C-alpha cells in the first residue's frame, strides 16, 4: 500500500547547546568547525571524558511556575525566549490565529529533570526525606518539560513527552506532523530537551561507550561518545501558501530493530527500514536526498552499522556528515538538534563537516564529508536518529514546498 | 445530534478489537465491574525475565493477551507504550547507587531504565520491526496515548497496539501515586470490520466536563492510568452510544464509544 504524508512547514526554530544560544551560534560552530565540547564542570564522575555542557546563562523560571524549575526547563526556556530566532513571537502569532486549544506541545527527552532528582536522592539518603522543593511530576518526570512549556505559553492543545532514548527528538517531529496532518492541531511545538546528569554519563561509561577524548565520528580510530545537553524547538504549522518558502518536514520514517536493548542489529535492518520508510512516506527516491546528517555517535558498532545501512539505501551517492563532534551526543534532544542542523544546511546551502573525523574507517563506503563546504543544490535532506531499544527514526526536511 | 457531526466522526472511527487490564488489587477492578488478567512471567525467556521489572512484566502480559484476543500477530503491528513513571523502580535503584559520587552503575540496569524499555523488549520478544513509541503525560497519559494511536492509524491504516501501565512507585516520590500497579492494553484498528468490541471516535477536547466518580478519582490518585476505566467499562457493557471521559484534568479529553451492531 502506498501511504504518503503531507509536508508541514517549520515556521520558526531555535536551539541551545554547548555551541551557545540560538541557531546562529550553532550555524557558526558548524561553519567554522568549532567544537563546543569541553571538560565537565556541572557534576563529578569517576572517569575522564569531555562533554557538550551548556555554558550560556540560563533564564529563571517565573514564580508562578517555580514547581517546574529544573535545568531541563531552563534550557528549554532559553531556546524558546531567544529573540533573534523569533520562536516565541511565532508561537504567539499562531496562538492568536488558531486558538490555544489548537496548538500542541510534543517534546522528546531521555532523562528530563533527572539532574535535580539525583541531588534530591543525596538529601534523601542522608536525611531520610526528599528536600522540600522536590516535585517528582513537575521536575523529574518525562512530561515535566512539555507541561512547563505548555503552561509558559498558555496553550491548551495535546501535550505529551516522547521518550524513546536517542530517537526521542526525531519521534516528536513525527508525532507533531501527524497531529497537524489529521487536523487535531493547527500548530505543534515539537523538539527535544535533555540535560547532563550522572545517570547517563555513568550509564554509558558502564557500557564502555564513553570516550575520554574528543569523539571521532566515523573515524578508523573512533572510541566512543561525548555526551552533550541541548534543547531544540521547532514550530510546525499547517500548510499554507504563505509558508511555501519556509522549510518543510516532508516525513519521518520509524522502525524497530527487534534485536537488542543497547546494541544495534549488526545488519542494520532497522536503520534501513527507517530511512526507506521516510522516503516512502515523502514519496521521493534516495537520489532526491542531497545531504544526510548521520546519527554517527562515534562508537565502534553504531557507526559501522549505520555506514552499512546508508550504503544499502543510498549506495555511495549521498553526502553525509555527523555533527556530534561539535555538539556532543545530546541523547533525547539529538533528533531535534540535528533536524535544526539540517534546517541550517538548507537555509545556508552548506554541507556541514564532521568534527573529529581524520581517517574514515576503511570499511565504510559512504561519502562522509570532513570539512564544511558550500553547496548550491540542497533541496531535500535527511537526519538519522537511532536509540536504545532499537528505536529508529529518519527525518526528511526540504528547503521549501513546491505545490 | 447534528447530522454533520455524525458524518465527520463516522469517517474517523477506530474499532476496538480487544481490551485487557491488570490491577495489583483485583478487588478494586471488580468494584468497577472489570475482570483483570494475571501476570504471565513465562511470556519472556529466562535471560530477559530475570532482569525485567514488574513494569515490563505486566505491560508485556496485557499486551500479549490483547493481541491473542484480537487474533493479531504481535510481530505485525505498530505499538504505542505509555506510562507516567515508566521503569521507576529501576531508576530508583540507579539514583540510590549514584548518590555515592564514586559509584558506577550496572550496564543492564542502565539500558533497562529508559522509558521505552518495554517497547524495546516487546519488539525483541516478537521480532516486531514496526514503529513503536513511548510517551508520558501525567494524568493525560491514557488520553494522549489514545490520540497518538488515532493519528498513527489515520496515517497508516491497519492495527495498532496501545499499552498503558504504571507499577508500584517508591512512597517518597509522589505519594499516593504508585500504591497500585495498573496496566491496560487495547488493539485498535481502522481496517477490518470483524470481531470488534465497539468503536471509538477521534479523541477530542470534551464539549462539556464530566466528573469522574469519587471511587474512580480515588483510584486515579493511586495510578493515573486508571483513567482508562470508563472506556474499559464501556467496552464491557457496550452501550449504544456514550461519551467517555479520558482524563480528569482540564481541558478534559473524551471520545465517543459506539456499539457495533
HADDOCK unambig.tbl for C-alpha pairs under 7 A between the chains (distance, minus, plus):
assign (segid A and resid 3 and name CA) (segid B and resid 156 and name CA) 6.68 0.50 0.50
assign (segid A and resid 44 and name CA) (segid B and resid 101 and name CA) 6.83 0.50 0.50
assign (segid A and resid 45 and name CA) (segid B and resid 101 and name CA) 6.64 0.50 0.50
assign (segid A and resid 45 and name CA) (segid B and resid 102 and name CA) 6.93 0.50 0.50
assign (segid A and resid 46 and name CA) (segid B and resid 102 and name CA) 5.50 0.50 0.50
assign (segid A and resid 118 and name CA) (segid B and resid 95 and name CA) 5.86 0.50 0.50
assign (segid A and resid 118 and name CA) (segid B and resid 99 and name CA) 6.78 0.50 0.50
assign (segid A and resid 121 and name CA) (segid B and resid 95 and name CA) 6.50 0.50 0.50
assign (segid A and resid 121 and name CA) (segid B and resid 96 and name CA) 6.45 0.50 0.50
assign (segid A and resid 121 and name CA) (segid B and resid 99 and name CA) 6.38 0.50 0.50
assign (segid A and resid 122 and name CA) (segid B and resid 99 and name CA) 5.08 0.50 0.50
assign (segid A and resid 136 and name CA) (segid B and resid 173 and name CA) 5.87 0.50 0.50
assign (segid A and resid 136 and name CA) (segid B and resid 174 and name CA) 5.97 0.50 0.50
assign (segid A and resid 141 and name CA) (segid B and resid 85 and name CA) 6.74 0.50 0.50
assign (segid A and resid 142 and name CA) (segid B and resid 136 and name CA) 6.30 0.50 0.50
assign (segid A and resid 143 and name CA) (segid B and resid 136 and name CA) 5.64 0.50 0.50
assign (segid A and resid 143 and name CA) (segid B and resid 137 and name CA) 5.20 0.50 0.50
assign (segid A and resid 143 and name CA) (segid B and resid 138 and name CA) 6.62 0.50 0.50
assign (segid A and resid 156 and name CA) (segid B and resid 251 and name CA) 6.93 0.50 0.50
assign (segid A and resid 158 and name CA) (segid B and resid 144 and name CA) 6.89 0.50 0.50
assign (segid A and resid 159 and name CA) (segid B and resid 137 and name CA) 6.91 0.50 0.50
assign (segid A and resid 160 and name CA) (segid B and resid 135 and name CA) 6.72 0.50 0.50
assign (segid A and resid 160 and name CA) (segid B and resid 136 and name CA) 5.80 0.50 0.50
assign (segid A and resid 160 and name CA) (segid B and resid 137 and name CA) 4.76 0.50 0.50
assign (segid A and resid 160 and name CA) (segid B and resid 144 and name CA) 6.80 0.50 0.50
assign (segid A and resid 161 and name CA) (segid B and resid 135 and name CA) 5.43 0.50 0.50
assign (segid A and resid 161 and name CA) (segid B and resid 136 and name CA) 5.19 0.50 0.50
assign (segid A and resid 161 and name CA) (segid B and resid 137 and name CA) 6.32 0.50 0.50
assign (segid A and resid 162 and name CA) (segid B and resid 134 and name CA) 5.76 0.50 0.50
assign (segid A and resid 162 and name CA) (segid B and resid 135 and name CA) 4.43 0.50 0.50
assign (segid A and resid 162 and name CA) (segid B and resid 136 and name CA) 6.57 0.50 0.50
assign (segid A and resid 163 and name CA) (segid B and resid 115 and name CA) 5.67 0.50 0.50
assign (segid A and resid 163 and name CA) (segid B and resid 116 and name CA) 6.54 0.50 0.50
assign (segid A and resid 163 and name CA) (segid B and resid 134 and name CA) 5.53 0.50 0.50
assign (segid A and resid 163 and name CA) (segid B and resid 135 and name CA) 5.92 0.50 0.50
assign (segid A and resid 164 and name CA) (segid B and resid 115 and name CA) 6.33 0.50 0.50
assign (segid A and resid 164 and name CA) (segid B and resid 116 and name CA) 5.08 0.50 0.50
assign (segid A and resid 164 and name CA) (segid B and resid 133 and name CA) 6.36 0.50 0.50
assign (segid A and resid 164 and name CA) (segid B and resid 134 and name CA) 5.81 0.50 0.50
assign (segid A and resid 165 and name CA) (segid B and resid 114 and name CA) 6.40 0.50 0.50
assign (segid A and resid 178 and name CA) (segid B and resid 151 and name CA) 5.77 0.50 0.50
assign (segid A and resid 179 and name CA) (segid B and resid 151 and name CA) 6.42 0.50 0.50
assign (segid A and resid 182 and name CA) (segid B and resid 151 and name CA) 6.50 0.50 0.50
assign (segid A and resid 202 and name CA) (segid B and resid 104 and name CA) 5.90 0.50 0.50
assign (segid A and resid 202 and name CA) (segid B and resid 105 and name CA) 6.46 0.50 0.50
assign (segid A and resid 203 and name CA) (segid B and resid 105 and name CA) 6.08 0.50 0.50
assign (segid A and resid 203 and name CA) (segid B and resid 107 and name CA) 6.13 0.50 0.50
assign (segid A and resid 203 and name CA) (segid B and resid 110 and name CA) 5.36 0.50 0.50
assign (segid A and resid 206 and name CA) (segid B and resid 104 and name CA) 6.83 0.50 0.50
assign (segid A and resid 206 and name CA) (segid B and resid 105 and name CA) 6.33 0.50 0.50
assign (segid A and resid 206 and name CA) (segid B and resid 106 and name CA) 6.49 0.50 0.50
assign (segid A and resid 206 and name CA) (segid B and resid 107 and name CA) 5.20 0.50 0.50
assign (segid A and resid 207 and name CA) (segid B and resid 107 and name CA) 5.35 0.50 0.50
assign (segid A and resid 254 and name CA) (segid B and resid 131 and name CA) 5.13 0.50 0.50
assign (segid A and resid 255 and name CA) (segid B and resid 129 and name CA) 5.79 0.50 0.50
assign (segid A and resid 255 and name CA) (segid B and resid 130 and name CA) 5.13 0.50 0.50
assign (segid A and resid 255 and name CA) (segid B and resid 131 and name CA) 4.18 0.50 0.50
assign (segid A and resid 256 and name CA) (segid B and resid 123 and name CA) 6.85 0.50 0.50
assign (segid A and resid 256 and name CA) (segid B and resid 129 and name CA) 4.37 0.50 0.50
assign (segid A and resid 256 and name CA) (segid B and resid 130 and name CA) 5.64 0.50 0.50
assign (segid A and resid 256 and name CA) (segid B and resid 131 and name CA) 5.59 0.50 0.50
assign (segid A and resid 256 and name CA) (segid B and resid 132 and name CA) 6.78 0.50 0.50
assign (segid A and resid 257 and name CA) (segid B and resid 129 and name CA) 5.68 0.50 0.50
assign (segid A and resid 258 and name CA) (segid B and resid 120 and name CA) 6.99 0.50 0.50
assign (segid A and resid 258 and name CA) (segid B and resid 123 and name CA) 4.54 0.50 0.50
assign (segid A and resid 258 and name CA) (segid B and resid 124 and name CA) 4.07 0.50 0.50
assign (segid A and resid 258 and name CA) (segid B and resid 127 and name CA) 5.16 0.50 0.50
assign (segid A and resid 258 and name CA) (segid B and resid 128 and name CA) 5.81 0.50 0.50
assign (segid A and resid 258 and name CA) (segid B and resid 129 and name CA) 5.71 0.50 0.50
assign (segid A and resid 259 and name CA) (segid B and resid 124 and name CA) 5.40 0.50 0.50
assign (segid A and resid 260 and name CA) (segid B and resid 124 and name CA) 6.69 0.50 0.50
assign (segid A and resid 261 and name CA) (segid B and resid 111 and name CA) 6.50 0.50 0.50
assign (segid A and resid 261 and name CA) (segid B and resid 120 and name CA) 6.26 0.50 0.50
assign (segid A and resid 262 and name CA) (segid B and resid 111 and name CA) 6.21 0.50 0.50
assign (segid A and resid 270 and name CA) (segid B and resid 129 and name CA) 6.85 0.50 0.50
assign (segid A and resid 389 and name CA) (segid B and resid 116 and name CA) 6.65 0.50 0.50
assign (segid A and resid 389 and name CA) (segid B and resid 117 and name CA) 6.27 0.50 0.50
assign (segid A and resid 389 and name CA) (segid B and resid 120 and name CA) 4.04 0.50 0.50
assign (segid A and resid 390 and name CA) (segid B and resid 120 and name CA) 6.48 0.50 0.50
